[in-house]
Amino acid sequence: MPTLDVREIPPPERHPMIHQTFEDMDAGETLEIVNDHEPKPLFYEMRAEVEAFDADGYEVDREDDEKFVAKFPKQ
């Protein structure tokens, strides 16, 4: 499972990096993203713009105040 820890990445660079990584994945893979907040805006963006994103399989776990781990599955 590809994992991106974007907490140290400047915010303007996060979404393009995530989209590129997701695009490069094979169907059936899941992208795990570690972030400092719940990535709801990214979820809505992916659901609206990325046909291969399996929104029903999305999950997010809050591990502490500044660590959220989200799973973005690809159909």
Distance bins in CASP14 RR format, pairs under 12 A and 6 or more apart:
PFRMAT RR
TARGET T0000
AUTHOR 0000-0000-0000
RMODE 2
METHOD distances of the structure
MODEL  1
1 21 0 0 0 0 0 1 0 0 0 0 0
1 25 0 0 0 0 1 0 0 0 0 0 0
1 26 0 0 0 0 0 1 0 0 0 0 0
1 28 0 0 0 0 0 1 0 0 0 0 0
1 29 1 0 0 1 0 0 0 0 0 0 0
1 30 1 0 1 0 0 0 0 0 0 0 0
1 31 1 0 0 1 0 0 0 0 0 0 0
1 32 1 0 1 0 0 0 0 0 0 0 0
1 33 0 0 0 0 0 1 0 0 0 0 0
1 34 0 0 0 0 0 1 0 0 0 0 0
1 69 0 0 0 0 0 1 0 0 0 0 0
1 71 0 0 0 0 1 0 0 0 0 0 0
1 72 0 0 0 0 0 1 0 0 0 0 0
1 73 0 0 0 0 1 0 0 0 0 0 0
1 74 0 0 0 0 0 1 0 0 0 0 0
2 17 0 0 0 0 0 1 0 0 0 0 0
2 18 0 0 0 0 0 1 0 0 0 0 0
2 20 0 0 0 0 0 1 0 0 0 0 0
2 21 1 0 1 0 0 0 0 0 0 0 0
2 22 0 0 0 0 1 0 0 0 0 0 0
2 23 0 0 0 0 0 1 0 0 0 0 0
2 24 0 0 0 0 1 0 0 0 0 0 0
2 25 1 0 0 1 0 0 0 0 0 0 0
2 26 0 0 0 0 0 1 0 0 0 0 0
2 28 0 0 0 0 0 1 0 0 0 0 0
2 29 1 0 0 1 0 0 0 0 0 0 0
2 30 0 0 0 0 1 0 0 0 0 0 0
2 31 1 0 1 0 0 0 0 0 0 0 0
2 32 1 0 0 1 0 0 0 0 0 0 0
2 33 0 0 0 0 1 0 0 0 0 0 0
2 34 0 0 0 0 0 1 0 0 0 0 0
2 71 0 0 0 0 0 1 0 0 0 0 0
2 72 0 0 0 0 1 0 0 0 0 0 0
2 73 0 0 0 0 0 1 0 0 0 0 0
2 74 0 0 0 0 1 0 0 0 0 0 0
3 18 0 0 0 0 0 1 0 0 0 0 0
3 21 0 0 0 0 1 0 0 0 0 0 0
3 25 0 0 0 0 0 1 0 0 0 0 0
3 29 0 0 0 0 0 1 0 0 0 0 0
3 30 0 0 0 0 1 0 0 0 0 0 0
3 31 1 0 0 1 0 0 0 0 0 0 0
3 32 1 0 1 0 0 0 0 0 0 0 0
3 33 1 0 0 1 0 0 0 0 0 0 0
3 34 1 0 0 1 0 0 0 0 0 0 0
3 35 0 0 0 0 0 1 0 0 0 0 0
3 69 0 0 0 0 1 0 0 0 0 0 0
3 70 0 0 0 0 0 1 0 0 0 0 0
3 71 0 0 0 0 1 0 0 0 0 0 0
3 72 0 0 0 0 0 1 0 0 0 0 0
4 13 0 0 0 0 0 1 0 0 0 0 0
4 14 0 0 0 0 1 0 0 0 0 0 0
4 15 0 0 0 0 0 1 0 0 0 0 0
4 16 0 0 0 0 0 1 0 0 0 0 0
4 17 1 0 0 1 0 0 0 0 0 0 0
4 18 1 0 0 1 0 0 0 0 0 0 0
4 19 0 0 0 0 0 1 0 0 0 0 0
4 20 0 0 0 0 0 1 0 0 0 0 0
4 21 1 0 1 0 0 0 0 0 0 0 0
4 22 0 0 0 0 1 0 0 0 0 0 0
4 24 0 0 0 0 0 1 0 0 0 0 0
4 25 0 0 0 0 0 1 0 0 0 0 0
4 30 0 0 0 0 0 1 0 0 0 0 0
4 31 1 0 0 1 0 0 0 0 0 0 0
4 32 1 0 0 1 0 0 0 0 0 0 0
4 33 1 0 1 0 0 0 0 0 0 0 0
4 34 1 0 0 1 0 0 0 0 0 0 0
4 35 0 0 0 0 1 0 0 0 0 0 0
4 39 0 0 0 0 0 1 0 0 0 0 0
4 42 0 0 0 0 0 1 0 0 0 0 0
4 69 0 0 0 0 0 1 0 0 0 0 0
4 70 0 0 0 0 0 1 0 0 0 0 0
4 71 0 0 0 0 0 1 0 0 0 0 0
4 72 0 0 0 0 1 0 0 0 0 0 0
5 14 0 0 0 0 0 1 0 0 0 0 0
5 17 0 0 0 0 0 1 0 0 0 0 0
5 18 0 0 0 0 0 1 0 0 0 0 0
5 21 0 0 0 0 0 1 0 0 0 0 0
5 31 0 0 0 0 0 1 0 0 0 0 0
5 32 0 0 0 0 1 0 0 0 0 0 0
5 33 1 0 0 1 0 0 0 0 0 0 0
5 34 1 0 1 0 0 0 0 0 0 0 0
5 35 0 0 0 0 1 0 0 0 0 0 0
5 36 0 0 0 0 1 0 0 0 0 0 0
5 66 0 0 0 0 0 1 0 0 0 0 0
5 67 0 0 0 0 1 0 0 0 0 0 0
5 68 0 0 0 0 0 1 0 0 0 0 0
5 69 0 0 0 0 1 0 0 0 0 0 0
5 70 0 0 0 0 0 1 0 0 0 0 0
6 12 0 0 0 0 0 1 0 0 0 0 0
6 13 0 0 0 0 1 0 0 0 0 0 0
6 14 1 0 1 0 0 0 0 0 0 0 0
6 15 0 0 0 0 1 0 0 0 0 0 0
6 16 0 0 0 0 0 1 0 0 0 0 0
6 17 1 0 0 1 0 0 0 0 0 0 0
6 18 1 0 0 1 0 0 0 0 0 0 0
6 19 0 0 0 0 0 1 0 0 0 0 0
6 21 0 0 0 0 0 1 0 0 0 0 0
6 31 0 0 0 0 0 1 0 0 0 0 0
6 32 0 0 0 0 0 1 0 0 0 0 0
6 33 1 0 0 1 0 0 0 0 0 0 0
6 34 1 0 0 1 0 0 0 0 0 0 0
6 35 1 0 1 0 0 0 0 0 0 0 0
6 36 0 0 0 0 1 0 0 0 0 0 0
6 37 0 0 0 0 0 1 0 0 0 0 0
6 39 0 0 0 0 1 0 0 0 0 0 0
6 42 0 0 0 0 1 0 0 0 0 0 0
6 67 0 0 0 0 0 1 0 0 0 0 0
6 68 0 0 0 0 0 1 0 0 0 0 0
6 69 0 0 0 0 0 1 0 0 0 0 0
6 70 0 0 0 0 0 1 0 0 0 0 0
7 14 0 0 0 0 1 0 0 0 0 0 0
7 33 0 0 0 0 1 0 0 0 0 0 0
7 34 1 0 0 1 0 0 0 0 0 0 0
7 35 1 0 0 1 0 0 0 0 0 0 0
7 36 1 0 1 0 0 0 0 0 0 0 0
7 37 0 0 0 0 1 0 0 0 0 0 0
7 39 0 0 0 0 0 1 0 0 0 0 0
7 63 0 0 0 0 0 1 0 0 0 0 0
7 64 0 0 0 0 0 1 0 0 0 0 0
7 66 1 0 0 1 0 0 0 0 0 0 0
7 67 1 0 0 1 0 0 0 0 0 0 0
7 68 0 0 0 0 1 0 0 0 0 0 0
7 69 0 0 0 0 0 1 0 0 0 0 0
8 14 0 0 0 0 0 1 0 0 0 0 0
8 17 0 0 0 0 0 1 0 0 0 0 0
8 34 0 0 0 0 0 1 0 0 0 0 0
8 35 0 0 0 0 0 1 0 0 0 0 0
8 36 0 0 0 0 1 0 0 0 0 0 0
8 66 0 0 0 0 0 1 0 0 0 0 0
9 15 0 0 0 0 1 0 0 0 0 0 0
9 16 0 0 0 0 0 1 0 0 0 0 0
9 17 1 0 0 1 0 0 0 0 0 0 0
9 18 0 0 0 0 1 0 0 0 0 0 0
9 21 0 0 0 0 0 1 0 0 0 0 0
9 33 0 0 0 0 0 1 0 0 0 0 0
9 34 0 0 0 0 0 1 0 0 0 0 0
9 35 0 0 0 0 1 0 0 0 0 0 0
9 36 0 0 0 0 0 1 0 0 0 0 0
10 16 0 0 0 0 0 1 0 0 0 0 0
10 17 0 0 0 0 0 1 0 0 0 0 0
11 17 0 0 0 0 0 1 0 0 0 0 0
11 18 0 0 0 0 0 1 0 0 0 0 0
11 35 0 0 0 0 0 1 0 0 0 0 0
11 36 0 0 0 0 1 0 0 0 0 0 0
11 37 0 0 0 0 0 1 0 0 0 0 0
11 39 0 0 0 0 0 1 0 0 0 0 0
11 41 0 0 0 0 0 1 0 0 0 0 0
11 42 0 0 0 0 0 1 0 0 0 0 0
13 19 0 0 0 0 0 1 0 0 0 0 0
13 20 0 0 0 0 0 1 0 0 0 0 0
14 20 0 0 0 0 0 1 0 0 0 0 0
14 21 0 0 0 0 0 1 0 0 0 0 0
14 33 0 0 0 0 1 0 0 0 0 0 0
14 34 0 0 0 0 0 1 0 0 0 0 0
14 35 0 0 0 0 1 0 0 0 0 0 0
14 36 0 0 0 0 0 1 0 0 0 0 0
14 37 0 0 0 0 0 1 0 0 0 0 0
14 39 0 0 0 0 1 0 0 0 0 0 0
14 41 0 0 0 0 0 1 0 0 0 0 0
14 42 1 0 0 1 0 0 0 0 0 0 0
14 45 0 0 0 0 0 1 0 0 0 0 0
15 21 0 0 0 0 0 1 0 0 0 0 0
15 22 0 0 0 0 0 1 0 0 0 0 0
15 33 0 0 0 0 0 1 0 0 0 0 0
15 35 0 0 0 0 0 1 0 0 0 0 0
15 39 0 0 0 0 1 0 0 0 0 0 0
15 41 0 0 0 0 1 0 0 0 0 0 0
15 42 1 0 0 1 0 0 0 0 0 0 0
15 43 0 0 0 0 0 1 0 0 0 0 0
15 44 0 0 0 0 0 1 0 0 0 0 0
15 45 1 0 0 1 0 0 0 0 0 0 0
15 46 0 0 0 0 1 0 0 0 0 0 0
15 49 0 0 0 0 0 1 0 0 0 0 0
15 50 0 0 0 0 0 1 0 0 0 0 0
15 72 0 0 0 0 0 1 0 0 0 0 0
16 22 0 0 0 0 0 1 0 0 0 0 0
16 23 0 0 0 0 0 1 0 0 0 0 0
16 42 0 0 0 0 0 1 0 0 0 0 0
16 45 0 0 0 0 0 1 0 0 0 0 0
17 23 0 0 0 0 0 1 0 0 0 0 0
17 24 0 0 0 0 0 1 0 0 0 0 0
17 31 0 0 0 0 0 1 0 0 0 0 0
17 33 0 0 0 0 1 0 0 0 0 0 0
17 35 0 0 0 0 0 1 0 0 0 0 0
17 42 0 0 0 0 0 1 0 0 0 0 0
18 24 0 0 0 0 0 1 0 0 0 0 0
18 25 0 0 0 0 0 1 0 0 0 0 0
18 31 1 0 0 1 0 0 0 0 0 0 0
18 32 0 0 0 0 0 1 0 0 0 0 0
18 33 1 0 0 1 0 0 0 0 0 0 0
18 34 0 0 0 0 0 1 0 0 0 0 0
18 35 0 0 0 0 1 0 0 0 0 0 0
18 39 0 0 0 0 1 0 0 0 0 0 0
18 41 0 0 0 0 0 1 0 0 0 0 0
18 42 1 0 0 1 0 0 0 0 0 0 0
18 43 0 0 0 0 0 1 0 0 0 0 0
18 45 0 0 0 0 1 0 0 0 0 0 0
18 46 0 0 0 0 1 0 0 0 0 0 0
18 49 0 0 0 0 0 1 0 0 0 0 0
18 50 0 0 0 0 0 1 0 0 0 0 0
18 53 0 0 0 0 0 1 0 0 0 0 0
18 70 0 0 0 0 1 0 0 0 0 0 0
18 72 1 0 0 1 0 0 0 0 0 0 0
19 25 0 0 0 0 0 1 0 0 0 0 0
19 31 0 0 0 0 0 1 0 0 0 0 0
19 33 0 0 0 0 0 1 0 0 0 0 0
19 42 0 0 0 0 1 0 0 0 0 0 0
19 45 0 0 0 0 1 0 0 0 0 0 0
19 46 0 0 0 0 1 0 0 0 0 0 0
19 49 0 0 0 0 1 0 0 0 0 0 0
19 50 1 0 0 1 0 0 0 0 0 0 0
19 52 0 0 0 0 0 1 0 0 0 0 0
19 53 0 0 0 0 0 1 0 0 0 0 0
19 72 0 0 0 0 0 1 0 0 0 0 0
19 74 0 0 0 0 0 1 0 0 0 0 0
20 31 0 0 0 0 0 1 0 0 0 0 0
20 50 0 0 0 0 0 1 0 0 0 0 0
21 29 0 0 0 0 0 1 0 0 0 0 0
21 30 0 0 0 0 0 1 0 0 0 0 0
21 31 1 0 0 1 0 0 0 0 0 0 0
21 32 0 0 0 0 0 1 0 0 0 0 0
21 33 0 0 0 0 1 0 0 0 0 0 0
21 46 0 0 0 0 0 1 0 0 0 0 0
21 50 0 0 0 0 0 1 0 0 0 0 0
21 72 0 0 0 0 1 0 0 0 0 0 0
21 74 0 0 0 0 0 1 0 0 0 0 0
22 28 0 0 0 0 0 1 0 0 0 0 0
22 29 0 0 0 0 1 0 0 0 0 0 0
22 30 0 0 0 0 1 0 0 0 0 0 0
22 31 1 0 1 0 0 0 0 0 0 0 0
22 32 0 0 0 0 0 1 0 0 0 0 0
22 33 0 0 0 0 1 0 0 0 0 0 0
22 42 0 0 0 0 0 1 0 0 0 0 0
22 45 0 0 0 0 0 1 0 0 0 0 0
22 46 1 0 0 1 0 0 0 0 0 0 0
22 49 0 0 0 0 0 1 0 0 0 0 0
22 50 1 0 0 1 0 0 0 0 0 0 0
22 51 0 0 0 0 0 1 0 0 0 0 0
22 52 1 0 0 1 0 0 0 0 0 0 0
22 53 1 0 0 1 0 0 0 0 0 0 0
22 54 0 0 0 0 0 1 0 0 0 0 0
22 70 0 0 0 0 0 1 0 0 0 0 0
22 71 0 0 0 0 0 1 0 0 0 0 0
22 72 1 0 0 1 0 0 0 0 0 0 0
22 73 0 0 0 0 1 0 0 0 0 0 0
22 74 1 0 0 1 0 0 0 0 0 0 0
22 75 0 0 0 0 0 1 0 0 0 0 0
23 29 0 0 0 0 0 1 0 0 0 0 0
23 31 0 0 0 0 0 1 0 0 0 0 0
23 46 0 0 0 0 0 1 0 0 0 0 0
23 49 0 0 0 0 0 1 0 0 0 0 0
23 50 0 0 0 0 1 0 0 0 0 0 0
23 51 0 0 0 0 0 1 0 0 0 0 0
23 52 0 0 0 0 1 0 0 0 0 0 0
23 53 0 0 0 0 0 1 0 0 0 0 0
23 72 0 0 0 0 0 1 0 0 0 0 0
23 74 0 0 0 0 1 0 0 0 0 0 0
24 31 0 0 0 0 1 0 0 0 0 0 0
24 52 0 0 0 0 0 1 0 0 0 0 0
24 74 0 0 0 0 0 1 0 0 0 0 0
25 31 1 0 0 1 0 0 0 0 0 0 0
25 32 0 0 0 0 0 1 0 0 0 0 0
25 50 0 0 0 0 0 1 0 0 0 0 0
25 52 0 0 0 0 1 0 0 0 0 0 0
25 53 0 0 0 0 0 1 0 0 0 0 0
25 54 0 0 0 0 0 1 0 0 0 0 0
25 72 0 0 0 0 1 0 0 0 0 0 0
25 73 0 0 0 0 1 0 0 0 0 0 0
25 74 1 0 1 0 0 0 0 0 0 0 0
25 75 0 0 0 0 0 1 0 0 0 0 0
26 52 0 0 0 0 0 1 0 0 0 0 0
26 73 0 0 0 0 0 1 0 0 0 0 0
26 74 1 0 0 1 0 0 0 0 0 0 0
26 75 0 0 0 0 0 1 0 0 0 0 0
27 51 0 0 0 0 0 1 0 0 0 0 0
27 52 1 0 0 1 0 0 0 0 0 0 0
27 53 0 0 0 0 0 1 0 0 0 0 0
27 54 0 0 0 0 1 0 0 0 0 0 0
27 73 0 0 0 0 1 0 0 0 0 0 0
27 74 1 0 1 0 0 0 0 0 0 0 0
27 75 1 0 0 1 0 0 0 0 0 0 0
28 52 0 0 0 0 1 0 0 0 0 0 0
28 53 0 0 0 0 0 1 0 0 0 0 0
28 54 0 0 0 0 1 0 0 0 0 0 0
28 57 0 0 0 0 0 1 0 0 0 0 0
28 71 0 0 0 0 0 1 0 0 0 0 0
28 72 0 0 0 0 0 1 0 0 0 0 0
28 73 1 0 0 1 0 0 0 0 0 0 0
28 74 1 0 1 0 0 0 0 0 0 0 0
28 75 1 0 0 1 0 0 0 0 0 0 0
29 52 0 0 0 0 0 1 0 0 0 0 0
29 53 0 0 0 0 0 1 0 0 0 0 0
29 54 0 0 0 0 0 1 0 0 0 0 0
29 71 0 0 0 0 0 1 0 0 0 0 0
29 72 0 0 0 0 1 0 0 0 0 0 0
29 73 1 0 0 1 0 0 0 0 0 0 0
29 74 1 0 1 0 0 0 0 0 0 0 0
29 75 0 0 0 0 0 1 0 0 0 0 0
30 52 0 0 0 0 0 1 0 0 0 0 0
30 53 0 0 0 0 0 1 0 0 0 0 0
30 54 0 0 0 0 1 0 0 0 0 0 0
30 57 0 0 0 0 1 0 0 0 0 0 0
30 58 0 0 0 0 1 0 0 0 0 0 0
30 59 0 0 0 0 1 0 0 0 0 0 0
30 69 0 0 0 0 0 1 0 0 0 0 0
30 70 0 0 0 0 1 0 0 0 0 0 0
30 71 1 0 1 0 0 0 0 0 0 0 0
30 72 1 0 0 1 0 0 0 0 0 0 0
30 73 1 0 1 0 0 0 0 0 0 0 0
30 74 1 0 0 1 0 0 0 0 0 0 0
30 75 0 0 0 0 0 1 0 0 0 0 0
31 39 0 0 0 0 0 1 0 0 0 0 0
31 42 0 0 0 0 0 1 0 0 0 0 0
31 43 0 0 0 0 0 1 0 0 0 0 0
31 46 0 0 0 0 1 0 0 0 0 0 0
31 50 0 0 0 0 0 1 0 0 0 0 0
31 52 0 0 0 0 0 1 0 0 0 0 0
31 53 0 0 0 0 1 0 0 0 0 0 0
31 54 0 0 0 0 0 1 0 0 0 0 0
31 57 0 0 0 0 0 1 0 0 0 0 0
31 58 0 0 0 0 0 1 0 0 0 0 0
31 59 0 0 0 0 0 1 0 0 0 0 0
31 69 0 0 0 0 0 1 0 0 0 0 0
31 70 0 0 0 0 1 0 0 0 0 0 0
31 71 1 0 0 1 0 0 0 0 0 0 0
31 72 1 0 1 0 0 0 0 0 0 0 0
31 73 1 0 0 1 0 0 0 0 0 0 0
31 74 1 0 0 1 0 0 0 0 0 0 0
32 39 0 0 0 0 0 1 0 0 0 0 0
32 58 0 0 0 0 0 1 0 0 0 0 0
32 59 0 0 0 0 1 0 0 0 0 0 0
32 60 0 0 0 0 0 1 0 0 0 0 0
32 61 0 0 0 0 0 1 0 0 0 0 0
32 68 0 0 0 0 0 1 0 0 0 0 0
32 69 1 0 0 1 0 0 0 0 0 0 0
32 70 1 0 0 1 0 0 0 0 0 0 0
32 71 1 0 1 0 0 0 0 0 0 0 0
32 72 1 0 0 1 0 0 0 0 0 0 0
32 73 0 0 0 0 0 1 0 0 0 0 0
32 74 0 0 0 0 0 1 0 0 0 0 0
33 39 1 0 0 1 0 0 0 0 0 0 0
33 42 1 0 0 1 0 0 0 0 0 0 0
33 43 0 0 0 0 0 1 0 0 0 0 0
33 46 0 0 0 0 0 1 0 0 0 0 0
33 58 0 0 0 0 0 1 0 0 0 0 0
33 59 0 0 0 0 0 1 0 0 0 0 0
33 60 0 0 0 0 1 0 0 0 0 0 0
33 61 0 0 0 0 0 1 0 0 0 0 0
33 67 0 0 0 0 0 1 0 0 0 0 0
33 68 0 0 0 0 1 0 0 0 0 0 0
33 69 1 0 0 1 0 0 0 0 0 0 0
33 70 1 0 1 0 0 0 0 0 0 0 0
33 71 1 0 0 1 0 0 0 0 0 0 0
33 72 1 0 0 1 0 0 0 0 0 0 0
33 73 0 0 0 0 0 1 0 0 0 0 0
34 60 0 0 0 0 0 1 0 0 0 0 0
34 61 0 0 0 0 0 1 0 0 0 0 0
34 62 0 0 0 0 0 1 0 0 0 0 0
34 63 0 0 0 0 1 0 0 0 0 0 0
34 64 0 0 0 0 0 1 0 0 0 0 0
34 66 0 0 0 0 0 1 0 0 0 0 0
34 67 1 0 0 1 0 0 0 0 0 0 0
34 68 1 0 0 1 0 0 0 0 0 0 0
34 69 1 0 1 0 0 0 0 0 0 0 0
34 70 0 0 0 0 1 0 0 0 0 0 0
34 71 0 0 0 0 0 1 0 0 0 0 0
35 41 0 0 0 0 0 1 0 0 0 0 0
35 42 0 0 0 0 1 0 0 0 0 0 0
35 43 0 0 0 0 0 1 0 0 0 0 0
35 60 0 0 0 0 1 0 0 0 0 0 0
35 61 0 0 0 0 0 1 0 0 0 0 0
35 62 0 0 0 0 0 1 0 0 0 0 0
35 63 0 0 0 0 0 1 0 0 0 0 0
35 66 0 0 0 0 1 0 0 0 0 0 0
35 67 1 0 0 1 0 0 0 0 0 0 0
35 68 1 0 1 0 0 0 0 0 0 0 0
35 69 0 0 0 0 1 0 0 0 0 0 0
35 70 1 0 0 1 0 0 0 0 0 0 0
35 71 0 0 0 0 0 1 0 0 0 0 0
35 72 0 0 0 0 0 1 0 0 0 0 0
36 62 0 0 0 0 0 1 0 0 0 0 0
36 63 0 0 0 0 0 1 0 0 0 0 0
36 64 0 0 0 0 0 1 0 0 0 0 0
36 65 0 0 0 0 1 0 0 0 0 0 0
36 66 1 0 1 0 0 0 0 0 0 0 0
36 67 1 0 0 1 0 0 0 0 0 0 0
36 68 1 0 0 1 0 0 0 0 0 0 0
36 69 0 0 0 0 0 1 0 0 0 0 0
36 70 0 0 0 0 0 1 0 0 0 0 0
37 43 0 0 0 0 0 1 0 0 0 0 0
37 60 0 0 0 0 0 1 0 0 0 0 0
37 62 0 0 0 0 1 0 0 0 0 0 0
37 64 0 0 0 0 0 1 0 0 0 0 0
37 65 0 0 0 0 1 0 0 0 0 0 0
37 66 1 0 0 1 0 0 0 0 0 0 0
37 67 0 0 0 0 1 0 0 0 0 0 0
37 68 1 0 0 1 0 0 0 0 0 0 0
37 69 0 0 0 0 0 1 0 0 0 0 0
37 70 0 0 0 0 0 1 0 0 0 0 0
38 44 0 0 0 0 0 1 0 0 0 0 0
38 58 0 0 0 0 0 1 0 0 0 0 0
38 59 0 0 0 0 0 1 0 0 0 0 0
38 60 1 0 1 0 0 0 0 0 0 0 0
38 61 0 0 0 0 1 0 0 0 0 0 0
38 62 1 0 0 1 0 0 0 0 0 0 0
38 63 0 0 0 0 0 1 0 0 0 0 0
38 65 0 0 0 0 0 1 0 0 0 0 0
38 66 0 0 0 0 0 1 0 0 0 0 0
38 67 0 0 0 0 0 1 0 0 0 0 0
38 68 1 0 1 0 0 0 0 0 0 0 0
38 69 0 0 0 0 0 1 0 0 0 0 0
38 70 1 0 0 1 0 0 0 0 0 0 0
39 45 0 0 0 0 1 0 0 0 0 0 0
39 46 0 0 0 0 1 0 0 0 0 0 0
39 47 0 0 0 0 0 1 0 0 0 0 0
39 58 0 0 0 0 1 0 0 0 0 0 0
39 59 0 0 0 0 0 1 0 0 0 0 0
39 60 1 0 0 1 0 0 0 0 0 0 0
39 61 0 0 0 0 0 1 0 0 0 0 0
39 62 0 0 0 0 0 1 0 0 0 0 0
39 68 1 0 0 1 0 0 0 0 0 0 0
39 69 0 0 0 0 1 0 0 0 0 0 0
39 70 1 0 1 0 0 0 0 0 0 0 0
39 71 0 0 0 0 0 1 0 0 0 0 0
39 72 0 0 0 0 1 0 0 0 0 0 0
40 46 0 0 0 0 0 1 0 0 0 0 0
40 47 0 0 0 0 0 1 0 0 0 0 0
40 58 0 0 0 0 0 1 0 0 0 0 0
40 60 0 0 0 0 1 0 0 0 0 0 0
40 68 0 0 0 0 1 0 0 0 0 0 0
40 70 0 0 0 0 1 0 0 0 0 0 0
41 47 0 0 0 0 0 1 0 0 0 0 0
41 48 0 0 0 0 0 1 0 0 0 0 0
41 49 0 0 0 0 0 1 0 0 0 0 0
41 70 0 0 0 0 0 1 0 0 0 0 0
42 48 0 0 0 0 0 1 0 0 0 0 0
42 49 0 0 0 0 0 1 0 0 0 0 0
42 50 0 0 0 0 0 1 0 0 0 0 0
42 53 0 0 0 0 0 1 0 0 0 0 0
42 55 0 0 0 0 0 1 0 0 0 0 0
42 58 0 0 0 0 1 0 0 0 0 0 0
42 60 0 0 0 0 0 1 0 0 0 0 0
42 68 0 0 0 0 0 1 0 0 0 0 0
42 70 1 0 0 1 0 0 0 0 0 0 0
42 72 0 0 0 0 1 0 0 0 0 0 0
43 49 0 0 0 0 0 1 0 0 0 0 0
43 50 0 0 0 0 0 1 0 0 0 0 0
43 53 0 0 0 0 1 0 0 0 0 0 0
43 54 0 0 0 0 0 1 0 0 0 0 0
43 55 1 0 0 1 0 0 0 0 0 0 0
43 56 0 0 0 0 0 1 0 0 0 0 0
43 57 0 0 0 0 0 1 0 0 0 0 0
43 58 1 0 1 0 0 0 0 0 0 0 0
43 59 0 0 0 0 0 1 0 0 0 0 0
43 60 0 0 0 0 1 0 0 0 0 0 0
43 68 0 0 0 0 0 1 0 0 0 0 0
43 70 1 0 0 1 0 0 0 0 0 0 0
43 71 0 0 0 0 0 1 0 0 0 0 0
43 72 1 0 0 1 0 0 0 0 0 0 0
43 73 0 0 0 0 0 1 0 0 0 0 0
44 50 0 0 0 0 0 1 0 0 0 0 0
44 53 0 0 0 0 0 1 0 0 0 0 0
44 55 0 0 0 0 1 0 0 0 0 0 0
44 58 0 0 0 0 0 1 0 0 0 0 0
45 53 0 0 0 0 1 0 0 0 0 0 0
45 55 0 0 0 0 0 1 0 0 0 0 0
45 72 0 0 0 0 0 1 0 0 0 0 0
46 52 0 0 0 0 1 0 0 0 0 0 0
46 53 1 0 1 0 0 0 0 0 0 0 0
46 54 0 0 0 0 1 0 0 0 0 0 0
46 55 1 0 0 1 0 0 0 0 0 0 0
46 57 0 0 0 0 0 1 0 0 0 0 0
46 58 0 0 0 0 1 0 0 0 0 0 0
46 70 0 0 0 0 0 1 0 0 0 0 0
46 71 0 0 0 0 0 1 0 0 0 0 0
46 72 1 0 0 1 0 0 0 0 0 0 0
46 73 0 0 0 0 0 1 0 0 0 0 0
46 74 0 0 0 0 0 1 0 0 0 0 0
46 75 0 0 0 0 0 1 0 0 0 0 0
47 53 1 0 0 1 0 0 0 0 0 0 0
47 54 0 0 0 0 1 0 0 0 0 0 0
47 55 1 0 1 0 0 0 0 0 0 0 0
47 56 0 0 0 0 1 0 0 0 0 0 0
47 57 0 0 0 0 0 1 0 0 0 0 0
47 58 0 0 0 0 1 0 0 0 0 0 0
47 72 0 0 0 0 0 1 0 0 0 0 0
48 55 0 0 0 0 1 0 0 0 0 0 0
49 55 0 0 0 0 0 1 0 0 0 0 0
50 58 0 0 0 0 0 1 0 0 0 0 0
50 72 0 0 0 0 1 0 0 0 0 0 0
50 73 0 0 0 0 0 1 0 0 0 0 0
50 74 0 0 0 0 1 0 0 0 0 0 0
50 75 0 0 0 0 1 0 0 0 0 0 0
51 74 0 0 0 0 0 1 0 0 0 0 0
51 75 0 0 0 0 1 0 0 0 0 0 0
52 72 0 0 0 0 0 1 0 0 0 0 0
52 73 0 0 0 0 1 0 0 0 0 0 0
52 74 1 0 1 0 0 0 0 0 0 0 0
52 75 1 0 1 0 0 0 0 0 0 0 0
53 70 0 0 0 0 0 1 0 0 0 0 0
53 71 0 0 0 0 0 1 0 0 0 0 0
53 72 1 0 0 1 0 0 0 0 0 0 0
53 73 1 0 0 1 0 0 0 0 0 0 0
53 74 1 0 0 1 0 0 0 0 0 0 0
53 75 1 0 0 1 0 0 0 0 0 0 0
54 71 0 0 0 0 1 0 0 0 0 0 0
54 72 0 0 0 0 1 0 0 0 0 0 0
54 73 1 0 1 0 0 0 0 0 0 0 0
54 74 1 0 0 1 0 0 0 0 0 0 0
54 75 1 0 1 0 0 0 0 0 0 0 0
55 71 0 0 0 0 0 1 0 0 0 0 0
55 72 0 0 0 0 1 0 0 0 0 0 0
55 73 0 0 0 0 1 0 0 0 0 0 0
55 74 0 0 0 0 0 1 0 0 0 0 0
55 75 0 0 0 0 1 0 0 0 0 0 0
56 71 0 0 0 0 0 1 0 0 0 0 0
56 72 0 0 0 0 0 1 0 0 0 0 0
56 73 0 0 0 0 1 0 0 0 0 0 0
56 75 0 0 0 0 1 0 0 0 0 0 0
57 70 0 0 0 0 0 1 0 0 0 0 0
57 71 1 0 0 1 0 0 0 0 0 0 0
57 72 0 0 0 0 1 0 0 0 0 0 0
57 73 1 0 1 0 0 0 0 0 0 0 0
57 74 0 0 0 0 0 1 0 0 0 0 0
57 75 0 0 0 0 1 0 0 0 0 0 0
58 69 0 0 0 0 0 1 0 0 0 0 0
58 70 1 0 0 1 0 0 0 0 0 0 0
58 71 1 0 0 1 0 0 0 0 0 0 0
58 72 1 0 0 1 0 0 0 0 0 0 0
58 73 1 0 0 1 0 0 0 0 0 0 0
58 74 0 0 0 0 0 1 0 0 0 0 0
58 75 0 0 0 0 0 1 0 0 0 0 0
59 68 0 0 0 0 0 1 0 0 0 0 0
59 69 0 0 0 0 1 0 0 0 0 0 0
59 70 1 0 0 1 0 0 0 0 0 0 0
59 71 1 0 1 0 0 0 0 0 0 0 0
59 72 0 0 0 0 1 0 0 0 0 0 0
59 73 0 0 0 0 1 0 0 0 0 0 0
60 67 0 0 0 0 0 1 0 0 0 0 0
60 68 1 0 1 0 0 0 0 0 0 0 0
60 69 1 0 0 1 0 0 0 0 0 0 0
60 70 1 0 1 0 0 0 0 0 0 0 0
60 71 1 0 0 1 0 0 0 0 0 0 0
60 72 0 0 0 0 1 0 0 0 0 0 0
61 67 0 0 0 0 1 0 0 0 0 0 0
61 68 1 0 0 1 0 0 0 0 0 0 0
61 69 1 0 1 0 0 0 0 0 0 0 0
61 70 1 0 0 1 0 0 0 0 0 0 0
61 71 0 0 0 0 1 0 0 0 0 0 0
62 68 1 0 1 0 0 0 0 0 0 0 0
62 69 0 0 0 0 1 0 0 0 0 0 0
62 70 0 0 0 0 1 0 0 0 0 0 0
63 69 1 0 0 1 0 0 0 0 0 0 0
63 70 0 0 0 0 0 1 0 0 0 0 0
END
